[in-house]
Amino acid sequence: MYASITDRAVLDDNAVTDDVMPGDDVTPDLAPIEERFASGDLSGALAGLTRLDLTTMPVQLFDRALPLLLMSAMVVKGETRARRILDDVARARGDADPVVAAILKTYRAEACDAPDAAERLAGEALAELRTLDAAPVTRHRALTALINVRVDKGLGFDEDACQEAEALEPGLALVASVDSAEAQRGLLSYQVGDIDTSRTSLRSLYDEAVADGHFMIAGLYATHRAMTELYAGRPHAAREYLDEGERLGAMPHPPTPAVVRARGLLAVQERDEGALRALLAEPTFHGSEEHGAFGRAALIGVAAARREEWLEANEQLRRAEALADSLGLHEPGRRLWLDFPLAQSYVALGLREEARAVVERLSTMSGGRRPLLDGVVARINGLLAAPEDPVRALELLEESVAILSGAGLPDQLVLSLIELGRQRRACGRYAEARRALQRADLVAAQSSDRSLSAVARRVLDGSSLDALLEPLTEREREVALAAADGDSNRVIARAAFTSVRTVETQLSSIYRKLAISSRHQLTALVAAARR
């Protein structure tokens, strides 16, 4: 009996209901269980599965039953428990049958946190099942496992594997739309920077799930729809999707790590620190503690980076990076794009080699094929070049802005515009600096991104004085500021090791260039610009 294998893994936590006892029925009738699963009754599905004997079940039914068991257990009991169940099934079933061996290998690949090992296992299982022309459900699963692990590794979305999975689907009775190739497009494309593909797929998948009454699955799609809107600069739409998911009763409590990330990013963009603190204080959805810890550290780090509090940002983002690595997540989009602010925090803290290591990793992942990564790489390289080669830094930051203008994530464009404005100002190109910062403010406002708007406006306000003094020479700027601060001509002359007559000549030039006629007017202009 399969129940005897899993009693310590599932039944000790009352996974079955009081009216369904394990062992009462060993008939391998999966249809009612599949219906329960599809309707979102995963506890009921899990209870039904514990009544079946997977150790002697025919391969064609085992192919259908094992994914139901593992997915139900993962949601109801958590990832750790699901992995224990897989180990128990593998020990009891054995792998003498090559089809069973390939099936078990596929699910070991899904449970494996080491991306290279997961890719090898899934690839081997897929090759074996192709050769044997057996277990179509698992063959499809091996393809989706490969798609996911390749995204995790930072290799991008494997459209060829997706199309192969799609070709299998007419002959399969997929239990849930979340298993489909179209779901892989929707759930993963935005995480490699392709917002539009995800949005199109998720819209139809969500509508279908709601129409079918599969509200738990609809909640999953709602969460990912919210993420696509957040990345695309539409937080109001993101809030609507999250709220709709809650109205459907599709959002579990405590919230899953995915919901925490979506709600957290929304709070960051809206500068709602109270909402972020409350969210981070909630318990983690059971069985997902490591994913929850990763999400919390990443959100705290991203929020600190938005405030340009680089020490805190670096500490939290490095912690999040270590957790992501332990989970086998190397794709920047799977890591909430934490690599971007992490690299910038390294630059701000003078850790140049660490910043270069992040740049090298992002460049390798892109290979010149991913504009988002290329634009961020150009930004970080521009910041690295600024102290020694200001002209090259300007070129790189301008390149970053040009690339990110069409990359689909407006927040990254805003960040590059801000840095371009700062660098232009440092090079004395004040009017151009102001234009870059005004554009940054405009894009942030259009995206309703309050946290980036605050940064853009702070830097823009600081550029008002530079714009005012742009017509002056460097020495005239020093004299103008000293005079506006109340220093006498004699004090100014003494500090510059020059004569009072020279200072008077410089002030006359300053008045003419600024179209004023007195020290009083100069003082008022400077004070207004500083405000």
C-alpha positions in Angstrom: 0.0 0.0 0.0 1.3 3.5 -0.9 -0.2 4.8 2.3 2.2 2.7 4.3 5.1 4.4 2.5 4.0 7.9 3.1 2.3 7.8 6.5 5.2 9.5 8.3 5.5 12.0 5.5 1.9 13.0 5.0 -0.6 11.2 7.2 1.0 12.2 10.5 -0.1 15.8 9.7 -3.7 14.7 9.0 -3.4 15.2 5.2 -6.5 12.9 4.8 -9.9 13.9 6.0 -11.7 12.1 8.7 -14.1 10.5 6.3 -11.4 9.1 4.0 -9.1 6.5 5.6 -6.0 5.2 3.8 -6.2 1.7 2.6 -10.0 1.5 2.0 -9.7 1.5 -1.8 -6.7 0.3 -3.9 -8.5 0.6 -7.2 -6.4 2.9 -9.4 -9.2 5.2 -10.5 -7.5 8.5 -11.0 -10.4 10.4 -12.7 -12.0 11.7 -9.5 -8.6 12.6 -8.0 -7.7 14.5 -11.1 -11.0 16.4 -11.0 -10.3 17.3 -7.3 -6.9 18.5 -8.2 -8.1 20.6 -11.2 -10.8 22.2 -9.0 -8.2 23.3 -6.5 -9.0 20.8 -3.8 -5.5 19.7 -3.3 -6.0 18.3 0.2 -8.8 16.1 -1.2 -6.6 15.0 -4.1 -3.7 14.2 -1.7 -6.1 12.2 0.5 -7.3 10.2 -2.5 -3.8 9.5 -3.7 -2.7 8.1 -0.3 -5.4 5.4 -0.8 -3.7 4.1 -4.0 -0.9 1.7 -4.2 1.7 3.4 -6.4 4.2 0.6 -5.8 2.3 -1.8 -8.1 0.4 0.7 -10.2 0.7 0.2 -14.0 3.2 2.5 -15.6 0.6 4.4 -17.7 -1.3 5.3 -14.4 1.9 5.8 -12.5 2.8 8.4 -15.1 -0.4 10.3 -14.3 -0.5 9.8 -10.5 3.0 10.7 -9.4 2.9 14.4 -10.6 -0.5 14.7 -8.8 0.9 13.3 -5.6 4.0 15.5 -5.6 2.3 18.7 -6.6 -0.5 18.2 -4.0 2.0 17.4 -1.3 4.2 20.4 -2.2 1.2 22.8 -1.8 -0.4 21.1 1.1 2.7 20.0 3.0 5.5 22.0 1.6 8.6 21.3 -0.6 10.5 19.4 2.0 7.7 16.9 2.6 7.2 16.5 -1.2 10.8 15.6 -1.6 10.6 13.0 1.2 7.6 11.5 -0.6 9.5 11.2 -3.8 12.4 9.5 -2.1 10.0 7.0 -0.4 8.2 6.3 -3.7 11.6 5.7 -5.5 12.8 3.3 -2.8 9.5 1.3 -2.8 9.0 1.3 -6.6 12.6 0.7 -7.6 13.9 1.5 -11.1 14.3 -1.8 -12.8 11.7 -0.8 -15.3 13.4 1.7 -17.7 10.2 3.8 -18.0 9.7 4.0 -14.2 13.4 4.9 -13.9 13.0 7.8 -16.4 9.8 9.0 -14.7 11.6 9.1 -11.3 14.6 10.8 -12.9 12.4 13.5 -14.2 11.0 14.4 -10.8 14.4 14.1 -9.2 15.4 16.8 -11.7 12.5 19.0 -10.5 13.5 18.5 -6.9 17.2 19.2 -7.5 18.5 22.6 -6.4 21.8 22.2 -8.4 21.0 23.5 -11.9 23.6 21.6 -13.8 22.5 18.3 -12.1 18.8 19.1 -12.7 19.5 19.8 -16.4 21.4 16.6 -16.8 18.7 14.5 -15.1 15.9 16.0 -17.1 17.8 15.7 -20.3 18.6 12.1 -19.7 15.0 11.3 -18.8 13.7 13.1 -21.9 16.1 11.2 -24.2 15.1 7.9 -22.6 11.4 8.6 -22.9 11.8 9.7 -26.5 13.5 6.4 -27.3 11.0 4.3 -25.4 8.0 6.4 -26.7 6.4 6.0 -23.3 5.1 8.0 -20.4 3.8 11.0 -22.3 2.9 13.0 -19.2 6.4 12.7 -17.8 8.0 13.3 -21.2 6.0 16.6 -21.3 7.1 17.2 -17.7 10.8 16.6 -18.5 10.5 19.3 -21.3 9.0 21.8 -18.9 11.6 20.9 -16.3 14.3 21.7 -18.8 12.7 25.0 -19.7 12.6 26.0 -16.0 16.1 24.9 -15.2 17.6 26.6 -18.2 15.9 29.8 -17.1 17.2 29.3 -13.6 20.7 29.0 -15.0 20.4 32.2 -16.9 20.3 30.6 -20.4 17.1 32.3 -21.4 13.7 30.8 -22.4 14.0 27.6 -24.5 11.3 28.1 -27.1 12.3 24.9 -29.0 11.6 22.8 -25.9 8.4 24.8 -25.3 7.2 24.0 -28.9 8.0 20.3 -28.4 6.0 20.2 -25.2 3.1 22.0 -27.0 3.1 19.4 -29.8 2.6 16.7 -27.2 -0.4 18.4 -25.5 -3.2 17.4 -27.9 -2.7 13.8 -26.9 -2.6 14.5 -23.2 -5.2 15.3 -20.6 -3.3 17.9 -18.7 -4.7 18.2 -15.3 -4.1 21.9 -15.0 -3.3 24.7 -17.3 -0.3 25.5 -15.2 1.4 22.4 -16.7 1.0 23.7 -20.3 3.6 25.1 -22.6 1.6 28.3 -22.8 1.9 28.5 -19.0 5.7 28.3 -19.2 5.6 31.2 -21.6 3.4 33.2 -19.3 5.2 32.4 -16.0 8.8 32.6 -17.3 9.1 35.0 -20.2 8.8 38.2 -18.1 11.6 36.8 -15.9 14.0 36.9 -18.8 12.8 40.4 -19.8 10.1 39.6 -22.3 7.2 41.4 -20.7 4.8 41.4 -23.6 4.9 37.6 -24.2 4.1 36.9 -20.5 1.3 39.5 -20.5 -0.4 38.0 -23.6 -0.2 34.4 -22.3 -1.2 35.2 -18.7 -4.2 37.1 -19.7 -5.8 34.2 -21.6 -4.6 31.6 -19.0 -6.2 33.7 -16.1 -9.5 34.1 -17.9 -9.6 30.4 -18.7 -8.9 29.4 -15.1 -11.6 31.7 -13.8 -14.1 30.5 -16.3 -13.4 26.9 -15.3 -13.7 27.7 -11.6 -10.0 26.8 -10.9 -9.5 29.7 -8.6 -6.2 28.6 -7.0 -4.6 28.4 -10.4 -6.2 31.8 -11.3 -4.5 33.2 -8.2 -1.2 32.0 -9.4 -1.7 33.7 -12.7 -2.9 36.9 -11.0 0.3 37.1 -9.0 2.4 36.7 -12.1 0.3 39.2 -14.0 0.9 41.6 -11.2 4.7 41.1 -11.5 4.6 41.8 -15.3 2.7 45.0 -14.6 5.1 46.1 -11.9 8.1 45.5 -14.2 6.3 47.3 -17.0 5.7 50.4 -14.8 2.0 49.9 -14.1 1.6 49.4 -10.4 -2.1 50.4 -10.4 -2.8 47.5 -12.7 -0.6 45.2 -10.5 -2.7 46.1 -7.4 -5.9 45.3 -9.3 -4.7 41.8 -10.2 -3.5 41.1 -6.7 -6.8 42.4 -5.2 -8.8 40.3 -7.7 -6.9 37.2 -6.7 -7.8 37.8 -3.1 -11.5 38.5 -4.0 -11.5 35.1 -5.7 -10.2 33.5 -2.5 -7.2 32.3 -4.5 -4.5 33.8 -2.4 -3.4 31.5 0.5 -2.6 32.7 4.0 0.2 33.0 5.0 1.1 34.4 1.6 3.3 32.4 -0.7 6.8 33.7 -1.5 5.5 34.8 -5.0 2.7 36.9 -3.4 5.1 38.4 -0.9 7.5 39.4 -3.7 4.6 41.0 -5.8 3.1 42.8 -2.8 6.6 43.8 -1.6 7.7 45.3 -5.0 4.4 47.2 -5.1 5.1 48.7 -1.7 8.6 49.6 -2.8 7.4 51.4 -5.9 4.7 53.2 -3.9 7.1 54.2 -1.1 4.8 52.6 1.4 7.3 51.5 4.0 4.5 50.6 6.5 3.0 48.1 4.1 6.4 46.7 3.3 7.2 46.2 7.0 3.9 44.6 7.7 4.3 42.2 4.8 7.8 41.2 5.8 6.7 40.5 9.3 4.1 37.9 8.2 5.0 34.2 8.6 6.3 32.3 5.6 4.0 29.9 3.7 4.8 26.5 5.1 7.5 24.5 3.4 9.0 27.5 1.6 11.1 29.1 4.3 14.2 29.4 2.1 12.3 31.0 -0.7 10.6 33.3 1.8 13.9 34.3 3.3 15.3 35.1 -0.1 12.4 37.2 -1.1 12.5 39.2 2.2 16.2 40.0 1.9 15.9 40.9 -1.7 13.0 43.3 -1.0 14.7 45.0 1.9 17.8 45.4 -0.2 16.0 46.8 -3.3 14.1 49.2 -1.0 17.4 50.4 0.5 18.9 50.8 -2.9 16.0 52.9 -4.1 16.8 55.2 -1.1 20.5 55.1 -2.1 21.3 53.7 1.3 24.1 51.6 -0.1 25.5 50.0 3.0 22.2 48.4 4.0 21.4 47.6 0.4 24.7 45.8 -0.1 24.3 43.8 3.1 20.8 42.6 2.3 21.4 42.0 -1.4 24.5 39.9 -0.8 22.4 37.8 1.7 19.6 37.5 -0.9 22.2 36.5 -3.6 23.6 33.7 -1.4 20.1 32.4 -0.7 19.2 32.5 -4.5 22.4 30.7 -5.3 21.6 28.0 -2.8 18.2 27.6 -4.5 19.8 27.2 -7.9 18.5 30.6 -9.1 21.1 32.4 -11.3 18.8 34.1 -13.8 18.6 37.8 -12.7 14.9 38.0 -13.4 14.3 35.0 -11.1 16.3 36.9 -8.4 14.1 40.1 -8.6 16.9 41.6 -10.7 18.8 42.0 -7.5 22.1 41.8 -9.4 21.5 45.3 -10.8 21.3 47.3 -7.5 23.9 44.9 -6.0 26.5 46.0 -8.6 25.6 49.6 -8.1 26.0 49.2 -4.3 29.5 47.7 -4.9 30.4 50.8 -7.0 29.1 53.2 -4.3 31.1 51.4 -1.6 34.3 51.4 -3.6 34.2 47.6 -4.2 35.2 47.8 -7.8 36.3 44.3 -8.4 33.1 42.9 -7.0 31.1 45.2 -9.3 33.2 44.1 -12.3 32.4 40.4 -11.4 28.7 41.1 -11.5 29.2 42.9 -14.9 31.1 40.0 -16.3 28.4 37.5 -15.2 25.6 39.6 -16.7 27.6 40.1 -20.0 28.1 36.4 -20.3 24.4 35.7 -19.8 23.4 38.2 -22.4 26.0 37.5 -25.1 24.7 40.7 -26.7 21.2 39.2 -27.1 19.4 40.6 -24.1 19.0 44.4 -24.2 18.0 44.7 -20.6 21.2 43.1 -19.3 23.3 45.0 -21.9 21.8 48.3 -20.8 22.5 47.7 -17.2 26.1 46.5 -17.9 26.7 49.8 -19.8 25.4 51.7 -16.8 27.6 49.9 -14.3 30.6 50.2 -16.6 29.9 53.9 -16.9 29.9 54.3 -13.1 33.2 52.3 -12.9 34.8 54.5 -15.6 33.7 57.9 -14.1 36.7 58.5 -11.7 39.4 57.9 -14.3 37.8 58.6 -17.7 34.8 61.0 -17.5 34.3 61.1 -21.2 34.2 57.4 -21.6 31.8 57.3 -18.6 29.5 59.7 -20.5 29.6 57.5 -23.6 28.7 54.4 -21.7 25.8 56.0 -19.8 24.4 57.5 -23.0 24.7 54.0 -24.5 22.9 52.6 -21.5 20.0 55.1 -21.9 19.7 54.3 -25.6 19.5 50.5 -25.0 17.1 50.7 -22.1 14.8 53.1 -23.8 13.4 50.0 -25.7 14.1 47.3 -23.1 10.7 47.3 -21.4 11.6 48.0 -17.8 11.2 51.7 -17.2 12.7 51.7 -13.8 16.1 50.7 -15.3 15.8 53.5 -17.8 15.2 56.0 -15.0 18.2 54.8 -13.1 20.4 55.2 -16.1 19.0 58.7 -16.8 19.7 59.7 -13.3 23.3 58.5 -13.5 23.7 60.2 -16.9 22.4 63.4 -15.4 24.9 63.2 -12.6 27.8 62.5 -14.9 26.9 65.3 -17.3 26.8 67.7 -14.3 30.2 66.4 -13.2 31.5 67.2 -16.6 30.1 70.8 -16.5 27.3 70.1 -19.0 24.6 71.5 -16.8 21.8 72.1 -19.3 22.2 68.6 -20.7 22.3 67.2 -17.2 19.0 68.9 -16.3 17.4 67.5 -19.5 18.4 63.9 -18.6 17.1 64.4 -15.0 13.9 65.9 -16.2 13.3 62.9 -18.5 14.1 60.6 -15.6 11.5 62.4 -13.5 8.9 62.2 -16.3 9.4 58.5 -16.9 9.2 57.7 -13.2 6.0 59.8 -12.9 4.5 58.0 -15.9 5.3 54.7 -14.3 3.8 55.9 -10.9 7.1 54.8 -9.3 7.2 57.1 -6.3 10.4 55.8 -5.0 12.3 56.6 -8.2 10.5 59.9 -8.6 11.8 60.9 -5.2 15.4 60.1 -6.3 15.1 61.8 -9.6 13.6 65.0 -8.1 16.2 65.1 -5.4 19.0 64.9 -7.9 17.1 67.3 -10.2 16.8 69.8 -7.4 20.5 69.6 -6.8 21.0 70.4 -10.5 19.1 73.7 -10.4 22.1 75.6 -9.0 24.4 74.0 -11.6 22.0 75.1 -14.3 22.0 78.7 -12.9 25.8 78.8 -12.8 26.4 77.1 -16.1 27.4 80.3 -18.0 30.3 80.9 -15.5 33.8 79.8 -15.6 35.0 77.5 -12.8 36.6 80.4 -11.0 33.6 82.6 -11.4 31.4 79.9 -9.9 33.6 79.8 -6.8 33.4 83.6 -6.5 29.6 83.7 -7.1 29.0 81.1 -4.4 31.3 82.8 -1.9 29.6 86.2 -2.5 26.1 84.6 -2.2 27.2 83.1 1.1 28.0 86.6 2.4 31.8 86.7 2.1 33.3 90.1 1.4 35.4 90.8 -1.6 38.5 91.0 0.6 37.8 87.6 2.2 37.2 86.1 -1.3 40.4 87.6 -2.6 42.4 86.3 0.3 41.1 82.8 0.0 42.0 82.8 -3.7 45.4 84.5 -3.3 44.4 87.3 -5.6 43.5 91.0 -5.4 40.3 92.6 -4.5 40.3 94.4 -7.9 40.3 91.0 -9.6 37.4 89.8 -7.5 35.5 93.0 -8.5 36.2 92.3 -12.1 35.0 88.7 -11.7 31.8 89.8 -10.0 31.1 92.3 -12.9 31.4 89.4 -15.3 29.2 87.2 -13.2 26.4 89.9 -13.1 26.6 90.3 -16.8 26.3 86.6 -17.6 23.5 86.1 -15.1 21.6 89.2 -16.3 21.6 90.8 -12.8 23.2 94.0 -11.4 23.9 93.5 -7.7 25.2 91.1 -5.0 21.7 91.2 -3.5 20.2 89.7 -6.7 23.0 87.1 -6.9 22.3 86.0 -3.3 18.5 85.7 -4.0 19.1 83.7 -7.2 21.5 81.2 -5.5 19.1 80.8 -2.6 16.2 80.1 -4.9 18.3 77.5 -6.9 19.4 75.8 -3.8 15.7 75.3 -2.7 
